[in-house]
Amino acid sequence: MPLYEYHCTACNKDTEILQKMSDEPEKTCPHCHKDTLTKQISAAGFQLKGTGWYVTDFKNKPTSAKPETTSTEKPVTTKPSEKTD
């Protein structure tokens, strides 16, 4: 169940209430017991875990497109052979 943030306009206190998404918004303040609660808009606080998500699969990997070489030898280049008649 998600936590919803409420603000009381009578006592000016904020509170979080755990309730189902299908529940009606709360109206009565748990601090001053007046019907002056208003539901606040807030950011969702969740994190996707497991494989397949940015944090676990891509966040710490290097972004270089070049593969690293471990060999110290230079690559061999060949020139096309010339025909002599």
The first five atom37 places (N, CA, C, CB, O) and aatype in JSON, in Angstrom:
{
  "aatype": [12, 14, 10, 18, 6, 18, 8, 4, 16, 0, 4, 2, 11, 3, 16, 6, 9, 10, 5, 11, 12, 15, 3, 6, 14, 6, 11, 16, 4, 14, 8, 4, 8, 11, 3, 16, 10, 16, 11, 5, 9, 15, 0, 0, 7, 13, 5, 10, 11, 7, 16, 7, 17, 18, 19, 16, 3, 13, 11, 2, 11, 14, 16, 15, 0, 11, 14, 6, 16, 16, 15, 16, 6, 11, 14, 19, 16, 16, 11, 14, 15, 6, 11, 16, 3],
  "atom_mask": [
    [1, 1, 1, 1, 1],
    [1, 1, 1, 1, 1],
    [1, 1, 1, 1, 1],
    [1, 1, 1, 1, 1],
    [1, 1, 1, 1, 1],
    [1, 1, 1, 1, 1],
    [1, 1, 1, 1, 1],
    [1, 1, 1, 1, 1],
    [1, 1, 1, 1, 1],
    [1, 1, 1, 1, 1],
    [1, 1, 1, 1, 1],
    [1, 1, 1, 1, 1],
    [1, 1, 1, 1, 1],
    [1, 1, 1, 1, 1],
    [1, 1, 1, 1, 1],
    [1, 1, 1, 1, 1],
    [1, 1, 1, 1, 1],
    [1, 1, 1, 1, 1],
    [1, 1, 1, 1, 1],
    [1, 1, 1, 1, 1],
    [1, 1, 1, 1, 1],
    [1, 1, 1, 1, 1],
    [1, 1, 1, 1, 1],
    [1, 1, 1, 1, 1],
    [1, 1, 1, 1, 1],
    [1, 1, 1, 1, 1],
    [1, 1, 1, 1, 1],
    [1, 1, 1, 1, 1],
    [1, 1, 1, 1, 1],
    [1, 1, 1, 1, 1],
    [1, 1, 1, 1, 1],
    [1, 1, 1, 1, 1],
    [1, 1, 1, 1, 1],
    [1, 1, 1, 1, 1],
    [1, 1, 1, 1, 1],
    [1, 1, 1, 1, 1],
    [1, 1, 1, 1, 1],
    [1, 1, 1, 1, 1],
    [1, 1, 1, 1, 1],
    [1, 1, 1, 1, 1],
    [1, 1, 1, 1, 1],
    [1, 1, 1, 1, 1],
    [1, 1, 1, 1, 1],
    [1, 1, 1, 1, 1],
    [1, 1, 1, 0, 1],
    [1, 1, 1, 1, 1],
    [1, 1, 1, 1, 1],
    [1, 1, 1, 1, 1],
    [1, 1, 1, 1, 1],
    [1, 1, 1, 0, 1],
    [1, 1, 1, 1, 1],
    [1, 1, 1, 0, 1],
    [1, 1, 1, 1, 1],
    [1, 1, 1, 1, 1],
    [1, 1, 1, 1, 1],
    [1, 1, 1, 1, 1],
    [1, 1, 1, 1, 1],
    [1, 1, 1, 1, 1],
    [1, 1, 1, 1, 1],
    [1, 1, 1, 1, 1],
    [1, 1, 1, 1, 1],
    [1, 1, 1, 1, 1],
    [1, 1, 1, 1, 1],
    [1, 1, 1, 1, 1],
    [1, 1, 1, 1, 1],
    [1, 1, 1, 1, 1],
    [1, 1, 1, 1, 1],
    [1, 1, 1, 1, 1],
    [1, 1, 1, 1, 1],
    [1, 1, 1, 1, 1],
    [1, 1, 1, 1, 1],
    [1, 1, 1, 1, 1],
    [1, 1, 1, 1, 1],
    [1, 1, 1, 1, 1],
    [1, 1, 1, 1, 1],
    [1, 1, 1, 1, 1],
    [1, 1, 1, 1, 1],
    [1, 1, 1, 1, 1],
    [1, 1, 1, 1, 1],
    [1, 1, 1, 1, 1],
    [1, 1, 1, 1, 1],
    [1, 1, 1, 1, 1],
    [1, 1, 1, 1, 1],
    [1, 1, 1, 1, 1],
    [1, 1, 1, 1, 1]
  ],
  "atom_positions": [
    [[0.85, -1.18, 0.0], [0.0, 0.0, 0.0], [0.89, 1.24, 0.0], [-0.96, 0.0, 1.23], [1.92, 1.28, 0.67]],
    [[0.49, 2.25, -0.75], [1.3, 3.47, -0.81], [1.04, 4.41, 0.38], [1.02, 4.2, -2.1], [0.0, 4.37, 1.03]],
    [[2.04, 5.25, 0.62], [1.92, 6.31, 1.61], [1.46, 7.58, 0.9], [3.27, 6.54, 2.36], [2.01, 7.95, -0.13]],
    [[0.48, 8.24, 1.46], [0.0, 9.5, 0.9], [0.3, 10.62, 1.88], [-1.52, 9.44, 0.6], [0.18, 10.46, 3.1]],
    [[0.7, 11.75, 1.34], [1.01, 12.92, 2.18], [-0.2, 13.84, 2.23], [2.26, 13.68, 1.64], [-0.85, 14.1, 1.22]],
    [[-0.48, 14.32, 3.44], [-1.59, 15.24, 3.66], [-1.08, 16.46, 4.42], [-2.75, 14.54, 4.44], [-0.1, 16.39, 5.16]],
    [[-1.78, 17.59, 4.22], [-1.46, 18.83, 4.94], [-2.74, 19.35, 5.57], [-0.82, 19.9, 3.98], [-3.79, 19.41, 4.93]],
    [[-2.64, 19.72, 6.84], [-3.79, 20.27, 7.55], [-3.73, 21.79, 7.48], [-3.82, 19.78, 9.03], [-2.73, 22.41, 7.87]],
    [[-4.78, 22.38, 6.98], [-4.81, 23.85, 6.87], [-5.16, 24.52, 8.2], [-5.83, 24.28, 5.81], [-4.94, 25.72, 8.36]],
    [[-5.69, 23.76, 9.16], [-6.04, 24.33, 10.47], [-4.82, 24.41, 11.39], [-7.14, 23.49, 11.13], [-4.55, 25.47, 11.96]],
    [[-4.09, 23.32, 11.54], [-2.94, 23.31, 12.45], [-1.6, 23.41, 11.71], [-2.96, 22.04, 13.3], [-0.55, 23.48, 12.35]],
    [[-1.64, 23.42, 10.38], [-0.45, 23.59, 9.53], [0.57, 22.46, 9.7], [0.22, 24.92, 9.84], [1.78, 22.69, 9.57]],
    [[0.1, 21.25, 9.97], [0.99, 20.1, 10.12], [0.84, 19.16, 8.92], [0.7, 19.33, 11.44], [-0.23, 19.05, 8.33]],
    [[1.94, 18.51, 8.59], [1.95, 17.51, 7.52], [1.95, 16.12, 8.13], [3.18, 17.7, 6.58], [2.51, 15.9, 9.21]],
    [[1.31, 15.19, 7.44], [1.27, 13.82, 7.92], [1.25, 12.86, 6.74], [0.05, 13.6, 8.83], [0.8, 13.22, 5.65]],
    [[1.74, 11.65, 6.95], [1.7, 10.59, 5.94], [0.73, 9.52, 6.42], [3.12, 10.0, 5.69], [0.74, 9.12, 7.58]],
    [[-0.11, 9.07, 5.49], [-1.11, 8.05, 5.84], [-0.98, 6.9, 4.86], [-2.56, 8.65, 5.82], [-0.97, 7.1, 3.64]],
    [[-0.89, 5.69, 5.39], [-0.81, 4.48, 4.59], [-2.23, 4.03, 4.27], [-0.02, 3.36, 5.34], [-3.01, 3.7, 5.16]],
    [[-2.56, 4.01, 2.97], [-3.9, 3.6, 2.58], [-3.9, 3.0, 1.18], [-4.86, 4.78, 2.65], [-2.96, 3.22, 0.41]],
    [[-4.93, 2.26, 0.87], [-5.07, 1.65, -0.45], [-5.32, 2.74, -1.49], [-6.22, 0.61, -0.45], [-5.8, 3.83, -1.18]],
    [[-4.97, 2.41, -2.73], [-5.22, 3.36, -3.81], [-6.72, 3.58, -4.03], [-4.57, 2.87, -5.1], [-7.13, 4.65, -4.49]],
    [[-7.52, 2.59, -3.71], [-8.97, 2.69, -3.91], [-9.69, 3.4, -2.76], [-9.55, 1.3, -4.09], [-10.88, 3.71, -2.88]],
    [[-9.0, 3.67, -1.65], [-9.61, 4.35, -0.5], [-9.89, 5.82, -0.82], [-8.7, 4.24, 0.74], [-9.19, 6.45, -1.6]],
    [[-10.94, 6.34, -0.19], [-11.26, 7.76, -0.28], [-10.19, 8.57, 0.47], [-12.68, 8.05, 0.29], [-9.64, 8.08, 1.46]],
    [[-9.88, 9.79, 0.01], [-8.9, 10.62, 0.74], [-9.36, 10.92, 2.16], [-8.66, 11.94, -0.02], [-10.55, 11.1, 2.43]],
    [[-8.39, 10.97, 3.07], [-8.68, 11.3, 4.47], [-9.1, 12.76, 4.57], [-7.45, 11.02, 5.38], [-8.66, 13.6, 3.78]],
    [[-9.97, 13.06, 5.53], [-10.43, 14.43, 5.75], [-10.1, 14.94, 7.14], [-11.93, 14.52, 5.52], [-9.9, 16.14, 7.34]],
    [[-10.05, 14.03, 8.11], [-9.86, 14.43, 9.5], [-8.38, 14.39, 9.87], [-10.66, 13.52, 10.44], [-7.71, 13.37, 9.67]],
    [[-7.87, 15.49, 10.4], [-6.47, 15.59, 10.81], [-6.24, 14.77, 12.08], [-6.08, 17.09, 11.04], [-7.0, 14.9, 13.04]],
    [[-5.19, 13.93, 12.1], [-4.92, 13.14, 13.31], [-4.35, 13.98, 14.46], [-3.96, 12.02, 12.98], [-4.28, 13.51, 15.59]],
    [[-3.93, 15.23, 14.18], [-3.34, 16.09, 15.21], [-4.39, 16.98, 15.89], [-2.25, 16.97, 14.6], [-4.48, 17.02, 17.12]],
    [[-5.19, 17.68, 15.08], [-6.17, 18.6, 15.67], [-7.61, 18.11, 15.55], [-6.06, 19.96, 15.0], [-8.53, 18.72, 16.1]],
    [[-7.82, 16.99, 14.84], [-9.12, 16.33, 14.69], [-10.17, 17.19, 13.99], [-9.64, 15.94, 16.05], [-11.37, 17.03, 14.23]],
    [[-9.72, 18.09, 13.12], [-10.64, 18.89, 12.3], [-10.65, 18.33, 10.88], [-10.24, 20.41, 12.3], [-9.69, 17.69, 10.45]],
    [[-11.73, 18.57, 10.17], [-11.85, 18.08, 8.8], [-11.22, 19.07, 7.81], [-13.34, 17.84, 8.44], [-11.9, 19.63, 6.95]],
    [[-9.91, 19.26, 7.94], [-9.23, 20.24, 7.1], [-8.0, 19.67, 6.39], [-8.82, 21.44, 7.93], [-7.09, 20.43, 6.04]],
    [[-7.95, 18.35, 6.19], [-6.81, 17.74, 5.5], [-6.94, 17.9, 3.99], [-6.68, 16.25, 5.87], [-8.03, 17.77, 3.43]],
    [[-5.83, 18.19, 3.35], [-5.79, 18.23, 1.89], [-4.66, 17.31, 1.44], [-5.57, 19.7, 1.35], [-3.57, 17.3, 2.01]],
    [[-4.96, 16.53, 0.41], [-3.99, 15.58, -0.13], [-2.94, 16.33, -0.94], [-4.7, 14.5, -1.0], [-3.26, 17.2, -1.75]],
    [[-1.67, 15.99, -0.71], [-0.56, 16.64, -1.39], [-0.08, 15.78, -2.56], [0.59, 16.92, -0.41], [-0.25, 14.56, -2.55]],
    [[0.52, 16.42, -3.54], [1.13, 15.7, -4.65], [2.61, 15.55, -4.33], [0.91, 16.45, -6.03], [3.28, 16.52, -4.0]],
    [[3.12, 14.33, -4.42], [4.53, 14.09, -4.11], [5.1, 13.06, -5.07], [4.7, 13.62, -2.65], [4.36, 12.35, -5.75]],
    [[6.41, 12.99, -5.1], [7.1, 12.03, -5.98], [7.02, 10.63, -5.39], [8.57, 12.44, -6.19], [7.06, 10.44, -4.18]],
    [[6.9, 9.67, -6.28], [6.86, 8.28, -5.84], [8.25, 7.85, -5.39], [6.35, 7.34, -6.97], [9.24, 8.22, -6.02]],
    [[8.34, 7.1, -4.32], [9.63, 6.66, -3.8], [9.81, 5.16, -3.96], [0.0, 0.0, 0.0], [9.6, 4.4, -3.01]],
    [[10.18, 4.73, -5.15], [10.43, 3.31, -5.35], [11.65, 3.14, -6.24], [9.2, 2.6, -5.95], [12.03, 4.05, -6.98]],
    [[12.24, 1.98, -6.18], [13.42, 1.69, -6.98], [13.26, 0.31, -7.6], [14.72, 1.76, -6.12], [12.87, -0.65, -6.93]],
    [[13.56, 0.22, -8.89], [13.47, -1.05, -9.58], [14.75, -1.82, -9.34], [13.2, -0.85, -11.1], [15.84, -1.29, -9.58]],
    [[14.65, -3.06, -8.88], [15.82, -3.86, -8.58], [15.82, -5.13, -9.42], [15.88, -4.2, -7.08], [14.78, -5.57, -9.9]],
    [[16.99, -5.7, -9.57], [17.12, -6.93, -10.33], [17.79, -6.66, -11.67], [0.0, 0.0, 0.0], [18.13, -5.52, -11.98]],
    [[17.98, -7.69, -12.45], [18.63, -7.51, -13.74], [17.66, -6.9, -14.73], [19.16, -8.85, -14.27], [16.44, -7.05, -14.61]],
    [[18.22, -6.2, -15.71], [17.39, -5.59, -16.73], [17.09, -4.13, -16.5], [0.0, 0.0, 0.0], [16.44, -3.5, -17.33]],
    [[17.54, -3.56, -15.39], [17.29, -2.15, -15.1], [18.59, -1.37, -15.2], [16.65, -1.99, -13.71], [19.67, -1.94, -15.04]],
    [[18.49, -0.09, -15.45], [19.64, 0.79, -15.63], [20.62, 0.71, -14.48], [19.18, 2.21, -15.8], [21.83, 0.63, -14.71]],
    [[20.15, 0.73, -13.26], [21.03, 0.77, -12.09], [21.91, -0.47, -12.01], [20.2, 0.9, -10.82], [23.09, -0.37, -11.67]],
    [[21.35, -1.63, -12.32], [22.12, -2.86, -12.15], [22.93, -3.25, -13.37], [21.2, -3.98, -11.8], [23.97, -3.89, -13.24]],
    [[22.47, -2.89, -14.56], [23.14, -3.37, -15.77], [24.03, -2.35, -16.48], [22.12, -3.85, -16.71], [25.04, -2.74, -17.06]],
    [[23.68, -1.09, -16.46], [24.38, -0.12, -17.29], [25.06, 1.01, -16.54], [23.44, 0.45, -18.24], [25.93, 1.67, -17.11]],
    [[24.72, 1.25, -15.32], [25.19, 2.43, -14.61], [26.71, 2.49, -14.47], [24.56, 2.47, -13.25], [27.29, 3.54, -14.71]],
    [[27.35, 1.4, -14.09], [28.78, 1.43, -13.79], [29.66, 0.9, -14.91], [29.05, 0.65, -12.55], [30.87, 0.78, -14.72]],
    [[29.09, 0.58, -16.05], [29.89, 0.07, -17.15], [30.49, 1.24, -17.92], [29.04, -0.81, -18.08], [29.86, 2.3, -18.04]],
    [[31.73, 1.06, -18.46], [32.33, 2.15, -19.24], [31.54, 2.38, -20.53], [33.8, 1.83, -19.56], [30.96, 1.46, -21.1]],
    [[31.54, 3.63, -20.96], [30.78, 3.97, -22.16], [31.65, 4.0, -23.4], [30.12, 5.3, -21.98], [31.19, 4.41, -24.46]],
    [[32.89, 3.57, -23.29], [33.81, 3.58, -24.42], [33.37, 2.56, -25.48], [35.25, 3.28, -23.95], [33.01, 1.43, -25.16]],
    [[33.41, 3.0, -26.74], [33.02, 2.1, -27.83], [34.19, 1.24, -28.29], [32.47, 2.91, -29.01], [33.98, 0.23, -28.96]],
    [[35.42, 1.62, -27.94], [36.59, 0.87, -28.35], [36.85, -0.28, -27.39], [37.82, 1.79, -28.43], [36.83, -0.09, -26.17]],
    [[37.08, -1.48, -27.92], [37.45, -2.58, -27.02], [38.88, -2.41, -26.56], [37.25, -3.95, -27.71], [39.74, -1.93, -27.3]],
    [[39.13, -2.8, -25.35], [40.49, -2.68, -24.82], [41.37, -3.79, -25.39], [40.48, -2.74, -23.27], [40.93, -4.94, -25.51]],
    [[42.62, -3.44, -25.75], [43.55, -4.44, -26.26], [44.58, -4.73, -25.19], [44.24, -3.95, -27.57], [45.07, -3.83, -24.51]],
    [[44.9, -5.99, -25.05], [45.88, -6.38, -24.04], [47.23, -6.7, -24.69], [45.38, -7.6, -23.25], [48.23, -6.83, -23.99]],
    [[47.26, -6.82, -25.99], [48.49, -7.15, -26.69], [49.3, -5.88, -26.97], [48.18, -7.88, -28.01], [48.74, -4.82, -27.23]],
    [[50.64, -6.01, -26.9], [51.5, -4.87, -27.19], [52.02, -4.9, -28.62], [52.67, -4.82, -26.21], [52.75, -4.01, -29.04]],
    [[51.65, -5.94, -29.37], [52.1, -6.06, -30.75], [51.28, -5.15, -31.65], [52.01, -7.51, -31.23], [50.09, -4.93, -31.43]],
    [[51.95, -4.61, -32.69], [51.26, -3.79, -33.67], [50.57, -4.69, -34.67], [52.24, -2.82, -34.37], [51.06, -5.77, -34.97]],
    [[49.43, -4.26, -35.19], [48.75, -5.07, -36.18], [49.54, -5.12, -37.49], [47.33, -4.54, -36.43], [50.19, -4.14, -37.86]],
    [[49.47, -6.23, -38.16], [50.19, -6.41, -39.42], [49.35, -5.83, -40.54], [50.52, -7.92, -39.68], [48.17, -6.16, -40.69]],
    [[49.96, -4.96, -41.33], [49.25, -4.4, -42.47], [49.87, -4.96, -43.74], [49.3, -2.83, -42.47], [51.09, -5.07, -43.83]],
    [[49.07, -5.3, -44.67], [49.56, -5.86, -45.93], [49.14, -4.95, -47.07], [49.02, -7.29, -46.15], [48.05, -4.37, -47.07]],
    [[50.03, -4.84, -48.05], [49.72, -4.05, -49.22], [49.31, -5.01, -50.33], [50.94, -3.17, -49.64], [49.8, -6.14, -50.38]],
    [[48.43, -4.58, -51.22], [48.08, -5.46, -52.33], [49.31, -5.69, -53.21], [46.91, -4.87, -53.16], [50.08, -4.76, -53.47]],
    [[49.49, -6.9, -53.67], [50.66, -7.21, -54.5], [50.52, -6.58, -55.89], [50.84, -8.75, -54.63], [49.44, -6.54, -56.48]],
    [[51.64, -6.1, -56.37], [51.65, -5.46, -57.68], [52.06, -6.48, -58.72], [52.6, -4.26, -57.7], [52.98, -7.26, -58.49]],
    [[51.4, -6.48, -59.86], [51.74, -7.4, -60.93], [52.77, -6.74, -61.83], [50.48, -7.81, -61.74], [52.64, -5.57, -62.2]],
    [[53.76, -7.47, -62.15], [54.78, -6.98, -63.09], [54.81, -7.93, -64.27], [56.2, -6.88, -62.41], [55.0, -9.13, -64.1]],
    [[54.63, -7.4, -65.47], [54.63, -8.25, -66.66], [55.95, -8.26, -67.34], [53.58, -7.8, -67.63], [56.12, -8.92, -68.36]]
  ]
}
